């Protein structure tokens, strides 16, 4: 089955004339993929999202959603959008906000009613949809905004910091909702500083800084390479680390624990998981006591920090 391209951009650029904006953004996102868009504050992420949603026009380059030019009626009919900053009239109820958006989507009354009630439950508002927004917390308004973005049953949903105002429970609920949407085949474009959420949800990521793409790839590839193992032992001596390095060809980083005779933490990066069995065998053969063995999973946070380390960010306060 050939997958359709949900988002395609070719040398997309926006020049505000003051050094802001972005340039030469070329992306391809397949239908059904979850895509994480990362970058420091002021990197140009929101500018790109606004061009993809048709809110602003590019200075140069092209962009399409499912083969339709961004900003066209065909493209807009296929998307949902949750901006980072939004406001709804405080005197309306949650249901009234959704009813208004249902009319904008062209939904009939029966379909609108069914979707509104389902989405209020899905985003964790429930019966409080009958309350006026002046009594909503910032997190509840964020949930309502997410429901509005999903109301038209979009093929692709653009989410700009969807969990920024939520507590840990709310973040978990939104994450589970997005995982369900992904399971339904929705394409998700996620702009977020919560890298843990991006890592759990997204198939691909791209990193932008000062309006330029630094890196792009599948999450599995970005976090690729050998796994680092953490091993806690007793009876350690420097000779043991040398013997293991000689016999495996893998360097051993050692941290001896203060106040504990012979206790140490060993770190080794192994290309294949099967190698840890040999390492454990060698440690025991060398007379060490093996207390704990665990694999340290690489984190998207580490990749992000390494990628932007030493770079200037125009969002920084000077």
C-alpha positions as CSV (number, residue, x, y, z in Angstrom):
1,X,0.0,0.0,0.0
2,X,1.4,3.4,-1.1
3,X,1.2,6.0,1.6
4,X,0.1,9.5,0.6
5,X,2.2,12.5,1.5
6,X,0.3,14.5,4.1
7,X,2.7,17.5,4.2
8,X,5.3,18.5,1.6
9,X,7.3,21.6,1.6
10,X,10.1,22.7,-0.8
11,X,12.5,25.5,0.3
12,X,9.7,27.2,2.2
13,X,10.7,30.6,3.6
14,X,9.3,33.6,5.4
15,X,11.3,36.8,5.7
16,X,9.9,39.4,8.1
17,X,12.8,41.7,7.3
18,X,14.2,41.8,10.8
19,X,16.2,38.6,10.9
20,X,13.2,36.5,12.1
21,X,11.3,34.0,10.1
22,X,12.7,30.9,8.4
23,X,14.3,29.7,5.1
24,X,14.9,26.6,3.0
25,X,12.5,24.4,5.0
26,X,12.0,21.2,3.1
27,X,9.9,18.5,4.8
28,X,7.9,15.4,3.8
29,X,5.4,13.8,6.3
30,X,3.5,10.7,5.3
31,X,-0.2,10.2,6.0
32,X,-0.6,8.6,9.4
33,X,2.7,9.7,10.8
34,X,3.2,11.6,14.0
35,X,5.8,14.3,13.5
36,X,7.6,16.2,16.3
37,X,8.8,19.7,15.5
38,X,11.5,20.9,17.9
39,X,13.6,23.9,18.5
40,X,14.5,26.6,21.1
41,X,12.3,29.6,21.7
42,X,12.3,31.9,18.7
43,X,13.6,29.3,16.4
44,X,10.8,29.8,13.8
45,X,8.6,26.8,14.7
46,X,5.3,28.8,15.0
47,X,6.0,30.7,11.8
48,X,6.3,27.4,9.9
49,X,3.1,26.0,11.5
50,X,1.2,29.2,10.5
51,X,2.4,28.9,6.9
52,X,1.3,25.2,6.8
53,X,-2.1,26.1,8.2
54,X,-2.6,29.0,5.8
55,X,-2.5,31.8,8.4
56,X,0.4,33.5,6.8
57,X,1.8,33.4,3.3
58,X,5.4,32.3,2.6
59,X,7.9,34.7,1.1
60,X,9.1,31.9,-1.2
61,X,8.9,28.2,-1.6
62,X,5.9,25.9,-1.7
63,X,3.9,23.8,0.8
64,X,1.0,21.4,0.3
65,X,-1.3,19.4,2.5
66,X,-2.4,16.1,0.9
67,X,-1.5,17.6,-2.5
68,X,-3.5,20.8,-2.0
69,X,-1.8,24.2,-1.6
70,X,-1.7,25.4,2.0
71,X,-4.3,28.0,2.6
72,X,-6.7,26.6,0.0
73,X,-10.2,25.5,1.0
74,X,-9.3,21.9,0.2
75,X,-6.3,22.0,2.5
76,X,-8.2,23.8,5.3
77,X,-11.0,21.2,5.2
78,X,-8.6,18.5,6.0
79,X,-6.9,20.0,9.0
80,X,-7.5,20.9,12.7
81,X,-5.3,23.4,14.5
82,X,-4.6,24.2,18.2
83,X,-2.6,27.4,18.4
84,X,-0.2,28.1,21.3
85,X,-2.1,31.2,22.3
86,X,-5.9,31.4,22.0
87,X,-8.8,32.9,23.9
88,X,-12.5,32.1,23.9
89,X,-15.2,34.5,25.3
90,X,-15.5,33.9,29.0
91,X,-19.3,34.1,29.0
92,X,-19.7,31.1,26.8
93,X,-19.9,27.5,28.0
94,X,-17.6,24.8,26.7
95,X,-20.5,23.3,24.8
96,X,-21.4,26.6,23.2
97,X,-17.8,27.1,22.0
98,X,-17.8,23.7,20.4
99,X,-21.3,24.3,18.9
100,X,-20.0,27.5,17.3
101,X,-17.0,25.7,15.8
102,X,-19.2,22.8,14.6
103,X,-21.1,25.4,12.5
104,X,-17.9,26.7,11.1
105,X,-17.0,23.1,10.2
106,X,-20.4,22.7,8.4
107,X,-21.5,19.9,10.7
108,X,-25.2,19.0,10.9
109,X,-26.9,19.2,14.3
110,X,-27.0,15.5,15.0
111,X,-23.4,14.9,14.1
112,X,-22.3,18.0,16.0
113,X,-24.1,16.9,19.2
114,X,-22.5,13.4,19.0
115,X,-19.0,14.7,18.4
116,X,-19.2,17.4,21.1
117,X,-20.3,15.0,23.8
118,X,-17.7,12.5,22.8
119,X,-14.8,15.0,22.6
120,X,-15.7,16.6,25.9
121,X,-15.3,13.2,27.5
122,X,-12.1,12.4,25.5
123,X,-10.3,15.5,26.6
124,X,-11.4,15.2,30.2
125,X,-13.9,18.0,30.5
126,X,-17.1,15.9,30.7
127,X,-20.1,17.4,32.3
128,X,-18.2,20.7,32.9
129,X,-18.9,21.4,29.3
130,X,-22.1,23.1,30.6
131,X,-20.1,25.5,32.7
132,X,-19.0,29.0,31.6
133,X,-15.4,29.4,30.6
134,X,-14.8,32.1,33.3
135,X,-14.7,29.1,35.7
136,X,-12.2,27.1,33.6
137,X,-8.6,26.8,34.6
138,X,-5.9,27.4,32.0
139,X,-5.6,23.6,31.7
140,X,-9.3,23.1,31.0
141,X,-9.2,25.8,28.4
142,X,-6.3,24.0,26.8
143,X,-8.4,20.8,26.7
144,X,-11.3,22.7,25.2
145,X,-8.9,24.0,22.5
146,X,-7.8,20.5,21.7
147,X,-11.5,19.4,21.4
148,X,-12.1,22.3,18.9
149,X,-9.1,21.2,16.8
150,X,-10.5,17.7,16.6
151,X,-14.2,18.6,16.0
152,X,-14.1,18.5,12.2
153,X,-12.5,15.0,12.3
154,X,-9.4,16.2,10.5
155,X,-7.0,14.1,8.5
156,X,-4.1,16.1,10.0
157,X,-4.0,18.0,13.2
158,X,-1.5,20.7,14.0
159,X,-0.8,21.1,17.8
160,X,1.3,24.0,19.1
161,X,2.2,23.1,22.7
162,X,-1.0,21.2,23.4
163,X,0.0,20.1,26.9
164,X,1.9,23.2,28.1
165,X,-0.8,24.2,30.7
166,X,-1.7,20.8,31.9
167,X,-0.7,19.0,35.1
168,X,0.9,15.5,34.9
169,X,-2.5,13.8,34.9
170,X,-3.8,16.1,32.1
171,X,-0.6,15.5,30.1
172,X,-1.1,11.8,30.5
173,X,-4.7,12.0,29.3
174,X,-3.8,14.2,26.3
175,X,-0.9,11.8,25.4
176,X,-3.2,8.8,25.5
177,X,-5.7,10.7,23.3
178,X,-3.1,11.5,20.7
179,X,-1.9,7.9,20.7
180,X,-5.5,6.8,20.0
181,X,-5.7,9.4,17.1
182,X,-2.5,8.0,15.7
183,X,-3.9,4.5,16.0
184,X,-6.9,5.7,13.9
185,X,-4.5,6.8,11.1
186,X,-4.5,10.6,11.9
187,X,-1.5,12.6,10.9
188,X,-0.2,14.6,13.8
189,X,2.1,17.6,13.6
190,X,3.3,18.3,17.2
191,X,5.2,21.4,18.1
192,X,6.2,20.9,21.7
193,X,9.0,21.5,24.3
194,X,7.9,18.4,26.2
195,X,10.4,16.1,24.6
196,X,9.3,13.1,26.6
197,X,5.9,13.3,24.9
198,X,7.5,13.8,21.5
199,X,9.6,10.7,22.1
200,X,6.7,8.5,23.1
201,X,4.3,9.7,20.3
202,X,6.3,10.6,17.2
203,X,7.7,8.6,14.4
204,X,9.8,11.4,13.0
205,X,11.3,14.6,14.4
206,X,12.9,17.7,13.0
207,X,15.1,20.3,14.8
208,X,15.1,24.0,13.8
209,X,17.2,26.8,15.1
210,X,17.3,30.5,14.0
211,X,15.0,29.6,11.1
212,X,17.1,26.9,9.6
213,X,16.7,23.1,9.8
214,X,19.5,21.5,11.7
215,X,18.4,17.8,11.6
216,X,15.6,15.6,10.6
217,X,15.0,11.9,10.8
218,X,13.0,9.0,12.4
219,X,13.1,8.9,16.2
220,X,14.6,5.4,16.2
221,X,17.5,6.6,14.0
222,X,18.0,9.8,16.0
223,X,18.3,7.8,19.2
224,X,20.2,5.0,17.4
225,X,23.7,3.7,18.2
226,X,24.7,1.3,20.8
227,X,22.9,1.1,24.1
228,X,24.7,2.2,27.3
229,X,24.6,-0.3,30.1
230,X,24.9,0.5,33.8
231,X,26.4,-2.2,36.0
232,X,26.8,-1.9,39.8
233,X,29.4,-4.3,41.2
234,X,31.3,-5.0,44.4
235,X,35.0,-6.0,44.8
236,X,36.0,-3.8,41.9
237,X,39.7,-3.1,41.0
238,X,41.1,-1.1,38.0
239,X,42.5,-4.4,36.7
240,X,39.0,-5.8,36.2
241,X,38.1,-2.9,33.9
242,X,41.3,-3.4,31.9
243,X,40.6,-7.1,31.5
244,X,37.0,-6.5,30.3
245,X,38.1,-3.9,27.8
246,X,40.8,-6.2,26.5
247,X,38.5,-9.2,26.1
248,X,35.5,-7.3,24.6
249,X,37.1,-4.4,22.8
250,X,34.7,-2.0,24.6
251,X,35.8,0.8,26.8
252,X,34.6,0.8,30.4
253,X,33.8,4.0,32.3
254,X,34.1,3.5,36.0
255,X,32.8,5.5,39.0
256,X,33.9,4.2,42.4
257,X,31.4,4.7,45.1
258,X,32.7,6.5,48.2
259,X,32.5,4.8,51.6
260,X,31.9,1.4,50.1
261,X,34.8,-0.9,49.8
262,X,35.2,-2.1,46.2
263,X,31.8,-0.8,45.1
264,X,31.6,0.8,41.7
265,X,29.4,1.7,38.8
266,X,30.5,0.6,35.4
267,X,29.1,2.1,32.1
268,X,29.6,0.4,28.8
269,X,28.2,1.1,25.3
270,X,27.5,-2.2,23.6
271,X,26.5,-2.5,19.9
272,X,24.5,-5.6,20.5
273,X,22.4,-6.6,23.5
274,X,23.8,-10.2,23.5
275,X,27.2,-8.7,24.6
276,X,25.9,-8.0,28.1
277,X,25.8,-11.7,28.8
278,X,29.5,-12.1,28.1
279,X,30.3,-9.0,30.2
280,X,28.3,-10.4,33.1
281,X,30.1,-13.7,32.8
282,X,33.5,-12.0,32.7
283,X,32.7,-9.9,35.8
284,X,31.8,-13.0,37.8
285,X,34.9,-14.9,36.5
286,X,37.0,-12.0,37.7
287,X,35.6,-12.3,41.2
288,X,33.4,-9.3,41.2
289,X,30.0,-9.3,42.9
290,X,27.2,-8.4,40.4
291,X,24.5,-6.3,42.1
292,X,22.6,-4.6,39.3
293,X,22.5,-4.5,35.5
294,X,20.4,-2.1,33.5
295,X,20.2,-0.5,30.0
296,X,20.1,3.2,29.9
297,X,17.7,4.2,27.2
298,X,18.9,7.2,25.1
299,X,16.7,10.3,25.5
300,X,15.5,12.8,23.0
301,X,16.4,15.5,25.5
302,X,20.1,14.5,25.2
303,X,20.0,14.6,21.4
304,X,18.3,18.0,21.5
305,X,20.8,19.5,23.9
306,X,23.8,18.1,22.0
307,X,22.4,19.4,18.7
308,X,21.9,23.0,20.0
309,X,24.9,23.1,22.3
310,X,27.1,26.1,21.6
311,X,24.6,27.7,19.1
312,X,23.1,31.1,19.6
313,X,19.3,31.2,19.8
314,X,17.5,34.4,18.8
315,X,14.9,33.7,21.5
316,X,17.4,34.2,24.2
317,X,17.2,37.2,26.4
318,X,20.3,39.4,26.0
